[in-house]
Amino acid sequence: MVIEKENHILAGSAGRKIPSVMATQHPDNASVPYWHKTEFISTTDEVEECYRSFCDMGCDEYMWDWEGKFVDEAVMDRLFHQYYDYFSINHLGSSKFLTFRIPNIWEEPGFRIARAFMAIITGTDAAGELGFSHAPVFEVILPMTDNAEKLIHIQEQYYKTVRLTCQVFSTRLSGPVEINIIPLIEGSGSLINSKKILLEYIDRFEKKFRHSVEYIRPFIARSDPALNSGMIPAVIAAKGAISEYYKFQNETGVFVYPIIGAGSLQFRGGLSPDAIENFMNEYAGVRTVTVQSAFRYDFPREVSASAIRLLKRDIALKSPRIFSNSEMNDILELDGIFRKPYCSTIERLASTINEVSRHVPSHRERIQHTGLFGYSRGIRDSNVRLPRAIAFTSVFYSIGIPPELIGTGRGIHDADKNGMLSKLESIYPNIKNDLKRAGCFLNKENLRMLAAADETWKDVITDVGILEDYIGSSFMPTCTDHFIHRNHVSNILHMWREGREFRREILNAGVIRRSLG
């Protein structure tokens, strides 16, 4: 057996290992998981999935998601008792890591975060009873972080919960007294300016808790910025954020280990087993990457596991590109140039998106996005509500219109007119390759039919024409799978227009492109 070298990092003075690969529960798989019977993974199945992500795939971190979904609150008890032999060697909290993504209490009811906190506390007790010496969970991810005050508030809430538990049950302090918090920053504008959040956070933290922050793992979202602003703003904002984090490290001495959350399709990040090198070079400087369900289940198992070994070996070796202040201003300007045509089009297509999204299969036990329970996503500065990023992406691919193209052609035209095109290509060197990769899934016949019924789609026809001139070739299928995919999405459009059910065709197309959305 060949042993792959892993370039793990030890974080700050604490000496903990920084995981390179985080498996997540994002339900973007179209195929049946290799260890399961159906595409759908229930809450009770996620414990086994967590174990298999560690044992079979070689991931060193697993995100346990409390945001907008049902969850098994006894996860640590189940892991320890069902897989004791494995975790007695591969200790949770030391060599393998379980990280909670907690609800954002400013968006979801607060009682769900209380459950997450109690799971951390009682899970530590369970580990202690079995003779394990590390707290299994000591970091949590806060989604939609937009200011430092919320980060401090969560840490204060957790500390109070630990103290109250001790008082109520007359026990010694259980669980880590403090938890590390990972800010998940989701808007392109927020990402570009996120250094300010980190600076304010360490200042508030040191005043509140009277010791310094050892390290921060800022989490860069790729899916939601793309949904809200388009692919180009999402890419350049992520790259700008990486640069800003290392500037923060140089200015403060606080180590940063950026995480990036990316799906397999280009619109959601382009991290798939067949594009590892391109991804690592594009987002050089990140120290942890997410491998979502499509990455793990829509490719042959050994292909996915081999790609994970490559990520673990090389991701820490990639040096970040640090942008000058002038280049950061270019990123801000380009963000505005590309966001405008994208948002204008998506707002006008919202009813179509929401209608088709009802047919996209759900592969996890999501809480319905109605009333006070859960939340959908929306375009920045707009009242339009949209499905979450996976379903959103699936909608467009399922009707044969890759969302990477929407607004991008008009953005290229405006960037060129403003003398910004060469600057864009310097910031985003892979832009043409990414557009070509997505464009193979364009169904031009579908686009013409859609435009005949709704003039909004004529803007997308304009995008396609400009982009084909820009890349110097036509968007068309280039292999058998692309032709088969084109047939499936043609079926979907006709079945949708006739009011027939087309969920199975959506899955079939997703299997071909190796991702649901």
Secondary structure, DSSP 8 states (H G I E B T S, - for coil): --------EEEGGGTEEE-SEEE-------S--TTSSSS---TTTHHHHHHHHHHTT--SEEEEE-SSB---TTHHHHHHHHSHHHHHHS-BTTTBEEEEE---TTTS-THHHHHHHHHHHHHHHHHHHTT--S-S--EEEETT---HHHHHHHHHHHHHHHHHHHHHHT----S-SS-EEEEEE-SHHHHHTHHHHHHHHHHHHHHHHSS---EE--EEESHHHHHHH-HHHHHHHHHHHHHHHHHHHHHH--EE--EEE--SSGGGT---TT-HHHHHHHTTT--EEEE-HHHHHSS-HHHHHHHHHHHHHHGGG-------HHHHHHHHHHHHHHHHHHHHHHHHTHHHHHHHHTTS---S-B--SBTTB---EE-TT---EE--HHHHHHHHHHTT--GGGTTHHHHHHHHHHTT-HHHHHHH-TTHHHHHHHHHTT--HHHHHHHHHH-THHHHHHHHHHHHHHHHTS-----SHHHHHHHHHHHHHHHHHHTT---HHHHHHHHHHHT---
